[in-house]
């Protein structure tokens, strides 16, 4: 049974952590191959599953040691039909992967019972390349498309879902509509380019306003992920739309999405500097309270982030 679906604890303002760049950490730092960059493909193999458990256990230990809550993701970012051909998986296999991913997360939460609140979060990726939108997806088409994966997740003990690394407002609005129909709390996490705009060039403020306008402010909150703080800090301000942003999962690297795509080596940036940049963001926008990281980052980065925002 879902524990927090009707009352997300992070909405009360306490400090919550997330993990970091799962795929880049496992691939570059641990030498683990991830087929098609789809982490759910690790679940059926004993070694892959153990690697996922070790990865998340590090972050859960950090949350416990720092007295923070934790938003525990499922490895389902690419476990939806858009990727069926690339993955060689049909709808039944994708459904099983979603259910197994929730089971892994639920088992980890049970192991850390008694620590701070641990919210099970079903992760959903965009219908296409997160860095380069392949086409404009209407809210209506998006709602119809995501209803399938959301239905699988709604039947589980998941507490919420997050559209992670979304790149267009209409697709995000459709996800919010579909989740709302199932009474699932939903978060939208947009990615931005080095100018702070979405990959389709829409300003972040306009994207958040558009999603809220199309859904009656149906998202629980918004986040920013898969971009360095320098790429978006300048566009954040004291404004109603910015107060809808509650979480940050930044890249460790200052490289653009195009540069990251072409890079053969991992750019892990500077964990201490990243922590300081988060603290500066929280000083400017004190309503931010959900912190993790994304591509190129790992437990070292989130550790420094947690320490910096705690100190701030």
KAGI-V379893 format. One record per residue. N is the residue number from 1. RES is the residue in one small letter. SS is DSSP state (hx for helix, st for strand, lp for the rest). NEAR is the number of other C-alpha atoms within 8 Angstrom. Layout:
n:N res:RES ss:SS near:NEAR
n:N res:RES ss:SS near:NEAR
//
This chain:
n:1 res:x ss:lp near:5
n:2 res:x ss:lp near:8
n:3 res:x ss:lp near:8
n:4 res:x ss:lp near:9
n:5 res:x ss:lp near:11
n:6 res:x ss:lp near:5
n:7 res:x ss:lp near:5
n:8 res:x ss:lp near:10
n:9 res:x ss:hx near:9
n:10 res:x ss:hx near:11
n:11 res:x ss:hx near:6
n:12 res:x ss:hx near:6
n:13 res:x ss:lp near:8
n:14 res:x ss:lp near:10
n:15 res:x ss:lp near:10
n:16 res:x ss:st near:13
n:17 res:x ss:st near:14
n:18 res:x ss:lp near:13
n:19 res:x ss:lp near:15
n:20 res:x ss:lp near:14
n:21 res:x ss:lp near:12
n:22 res:x ss:hx near:11
n:23 res:x ss:hx near:10
n:24 res:x ss:hx near:12
n:25 res:x ss:hx near:13
n:26 res:x ss:hx near:12
n:27 res:x ss:hx near:11
n:28 res:x ss:hx near:10
n:29 res:x ss:hx near:7
n:30 res:x ss:hx near:7
n:31 res:x ss:lp near:7
n:32 res:x ss:lp near:8
n:33 res:x ss:lp near:6
n:34 res:x ss:lp near:11
n:35 res:x ss:hx near:8
n:36 res:x ss:hx near:6
n:37 res:x ss:hx near:6
n:38 res:x ss:lp near:12
n:39 res:x ss:hx near:13
n:40 res:x ss:hx near:12
n:41 res:x ss:hx near:9
n:42 res:x ss:hx near:11
n:43 res:x ss:lp near:12
n:44 res:x ss:lp near:7
n:45 res:x ss:lp near:7
n:46 res:x ss:hx near:7
n:47 res:x ss:hx near:7
n:48 res:x ss:hx near:11
n:49 res:x ss:hx near:11
n:50 res:x ss:hx near:8
n:51 res:x ss:hx near:9
n:52 res:x ss:hx near:9
n:53 res:x ss:hx near:10
n:54 res:x ss:hx near:8
n:55 res:x ss:hx near:9
n:56 res:x ss:hx near:9
n:57 res:x ss:hx near:9
n:58 res:x ss:hx near:9
n:59 res:x ss:hx near:11
n:60 res:x ss:hx near:10
n:61 res:x ss:hx near:8
n:62 res:x ss:hx near:9
n:63 res:x ss:hx near:14
n:64 res:x ss:hx near:11
n:65 res:x ss:hx near:7
n:66 res:x ss:hx near:8
n:67 res:x ss:lp near:8
n:68 res:x ss:lp near:13
n:69 res:x ss:st near:16
n:70 res:x ss:st near:13
n:71 res:x ss:st near:11
n:72 res:x ss:st near:11
n:73 res:x ss:st near:11
n:74 res:x ss:lp near:14
n:75 res:x ss:lp near:11
n:76 res:x ss:lp near:16
n:77 res:x ss:lp near:12
n:78 res:x ss:lp near:10
n:79 res:x ss:lp near:14
n:80 res:x ss:lp near:11
n:81 res:x ss:hx near:8
n:82 res:x ss:hx near:7
n:83 res:x ss:hx near:9
n:84 res:x ss:hx near:11
n:85 res:x ss:hx near:7
n:86 res:x ss:hx near:6
n:87 res:x ss:hx near:8
n:88 res:x ss:lp near:6
n:89 res:x ss:lp near:9
n:90 res:x ss:lp near:8
n:91 res:x ss:hx near:9
n:92 res:x ss:hx near:7
n:93 res:x ss:hx near:8
n:94 res:x ss:hx near:12
n:95 res:x ss:hx near:11
n:96 res:x ss:hx near:8
n:97 res:x ss:hx near:13
n:98 res:x ss:hx near:16
n:99 res:x ss:hx near:11
n:100 res:x ss:hx near:9
n:101 res:x ss:hx near:13
n:102 res:x ss:hx near:15
n:103 res:x ss:hx near:8
n:104 res:x ss:hx near:10
n:105 res:x ss:hx near:12
n:106 res:x ss:hx near:10
n:107 res:x ss:hx near:8
n:108 res:x ss:hx near:10
n:109 res:x ss:hx near:9
n:110 res:x ss:hx near:7
n:111 res:x ss:hx near:6
n:112 res:x ss:lp near:8
n:113 res:x ss:lp near:6
n:114 res:x ss:lp near:4
n:115 res:x ss:lp near:9
n:116 res:x ss:lp near:10
n:117 res:x ss:lp near:8
n:118 res:x ss:st near:10
n:119 res:x ss:st near:13
n:120 res:x ss:st near:15
n:121 res:x ss:st near:13
n:122 res:x ss:st near:15
n:123 res:x ss:st near:13
n:124 res:x ss:st near:12
n:125 res:x ss:st near:12
n:126 res:x ss:lp near:12
n:127 res:x ss:lp near:5
n:128 res:x ss:lp near:7
n:129 res:x ss:lp near:8
n:130 res:x ss:lp near:11
n:131 res:x ss:lp near:9
n:132 res:x ss:lp near:7
n:133 res:x ss:lp near:12
n:134 res:x ss:lp near:6
n:135 res:x ss:lp near:4
n:136 res:x ss:lp near:8
n:137 res:x ss:lp near:8
n:138 res:x ss:lp near:9
n:139 res:x ss:hx near:12
n:140 res:x ss:hx near:7
n:141 res:x ss:hx near:9
n:142 res:x ss:hx near:15
n:143 res:x ss:hx near:15
n:144 res:x ss:hx near:10
n:145 res:x ss:hx near:7
n:146 res:x ss:hx near:11
n:147 res:x ss:hx near:11
n:148 res:x ss:hx near:8
n:149 res:x ss:hx near:11
n:150 res:x ss:hx near:11
n:151 res:x ss:hx near:9
n:152 res:x ss:hx near:11
n:153 res:x ss:hx near:13
n:154 res:x ss:hx near:10
n:155 res:x ss:lp near:6
n:156 res:x ss:lp near:10
n:157 res:x ss:lp near:12
n:158 res:x ss:lp near:15
n:159 res:x ss:lp near:15
n:160 res:x ss:st near:13
n:161 res:x ss:st near:13
n:162 res:x ss:st near:12
n:163 res:x ss:st near:15
n:164 res:x ss:st near:13
n:165 res:x ss:st near:13
n:166 res:x ss:st near:14
n:167 res:x ss:lp near:14
n:168 res:x ss:lp near:14
n:169 res:x ss:hx near:10
n:170 res:x ss:hx near:13
n:171 res:x ss:hx near:15
n:172 res:x ss:hx near:14
n:173 res:x ss:hx near:16
n:174 res:x ss:hx near:16
n:175 res:x ss:hx near:14
n:176 res:x ss:hx near:15
n:177 res:x ss:hx near:11
n:178 res:x ss:hx near:13
n:179 res:x ss:hx near:13
n:180 res:x ss:hx near:11
n:181 res:x ss:hx near:7
n:182 res:x ss:lp near:9
n:183 res:x ss:lp near:6
n:184 res:x ss:lp near:12
n:185 res:x ss:st near:13
n:186 res:x ss:st near:15
n:187 res:x ss:st near:14
n:188 res:x ss:st near:14
n:189 res:x ss:st near:13
n:190 res:x ss:st near:14
n:191 res:x ss:lp near:15
n:192 res:x ss:lp near:17
n:193 res:x ss:lp near:12
n:194 res:x ss:lp near:11
n:195 res:x ss:lp near:7
n:196 res:x ss:lp near:13
n:197 res:x ss:st near:13
n:198 res:x ss:lp near:14
n:199 res:x ss:lp near:13
n:200 res:x ss:lp near:9
n:201 res:x ss:lp near:6
n:202 res:x ss:lp near:10
n:203 res:x ss:st near:9
n:204 res:x ss:hx near:11
n:205 res:x ss:hx near:8
n:206 res:x ss:hx near:8
n:207 res:x ss:hx near:11
n:208 res:x ss:hx near:12
n:209 res:x ss:hx near:9
n:210 res:x ss:hx near:11
n:211 res:x ss:hx near:13
n:212 res:x ss:hx near:12
n:213 res:x ss:hx near:8
n:214 res:x ss:hx near:8
n:215 res:x ss:hx near:11
n:216 res:x ss:lp near:6
n:217 res:x ss:lp near:9
n:218 res:x ss:lp near:10
n:219 res:x ss:lp near:12
n:220 res:x ss:lp near:8
n:221 res:x ss:st near:10
n:222 res:x ss:st near:14
n:223 res:x ss:st near:13
n:224 res:x ss:st near:15
n:225 res:x ss:st near:16
n:226 res:x ss:lp near:13
n:227 res:x ss:lp near:18
n:228 res:x ss:lp near:13
n:229 res:x ss:hx near:10
n:230 res:x ss:hx near:8
n:231 res:x ss:hx near:13
n:232 res:x ss:hx near:14
n:233 res:x ss:hx near:9
n:234 res:x ss:hx near:8
n:235 res:x ss:hx near:7
n:236 res:x ss:lp near:7
n:237 res:x ss:lp near:7
n:238 res:x ss:lp near:7
n:239 res:x ss:lp near:6
n:240 res:x ss:hx near:6
n:241 res:x ss:hx near:9
n:242 res:x ss:hx near:10
n:243 res:x ss:hx near:10
n:244 res:x ss:lp near:9
n:245 res:x ss:st near:11
n:246 res:x ss:st near:12
n:247 res:x ss:st near:11
n:248 res:x ss:st near:12
n:249 res:x ss:st near:14
n:250 res:x ss:st near:14
n:251 res:x ss:lp near:15
n:252 res:x ss:lp near:17
n:253 res:x ss:lp near:11
n:254 res:x ss:lp near:10
n:255 res:x ss:lp near:8
n:256 res:x ss:lp near:9
n:257 res:x ss:hx near:8
n:258 res:x ss:hx near:8
n:259 res:x ss:hx near:8
n:260 res:x ss:hx near:8
n:261 res:x ss:hx near:6
n:262 res:x ss:hx near:6
n:263 res:x ss:lp near:7
n:264 res:x ss:lp near:4
n:265 res:x ss:lp near:5
n:266 res:x ss:lp near:8
n:267 res:x ss:lp near:7
n:268 res:x ss:lp near:9
n:269 res:x ss:lp near:10
n:270 res:x ss:lp near:8
n:271 res:x ss:hx near:14
n:272 res:x ss:hx near:9
n:273 res:x ss:hx near:7
n:274 res:x ss:hx near:13
n:275 res:x ss:hx near:16
n:276 res:x ss:hx near:10
n:277 res:x ss:hx near:9
n:278 res:x ss:hx near:12
n:279 res:x ss:hx near:12
n:280 res:x ss:hx near:8
n:281 res:x ss:hx near:10
n:282 res:x ss:hx near:13
n:283 res:x ss:hx near:8
n:284 res:x ss:hx near:6
n:285 res:x ss:lp near:10
n:286 res:x ss:lp near:8
n:287 res:x ss:lp near:8
n:288 res:x ss:lp near:10
n:289 res:x ss:lp near:13
n:290 res:x ss:st near:12
n:291 res:x ss:st near:14
n:292 res:x ss:st near:13
n:293 res:x ss:st near:19
n:294 res:x ss:lp near:17
n:295 res:x ss:lp near:15
n:296 res:x ss:lp near:14
n:297 res:x ss:lp near:18
n:298 res:x ss:lp near:13
n:299 res:x ss:hx near:10
n:300 res:x ss:hx near:8
n:301 res:x ss:hx near:16
n:302 res:x ss:hx near:17
n:303 res:x ss:hx near:9
n:304 res:x ss:hx near:12
n:305 res:x ss:hx near:17
n:306 res:x ss:hx near:12
n:307 res:x ss:hx near:10
n:308 res:x ss:hx near:12
n:309 res:x ss:hx near:11
n:310 res:x ss:hx near:6
n:311 res:x ss:hx near:5
n:312 res:x ss:lp near:7
//
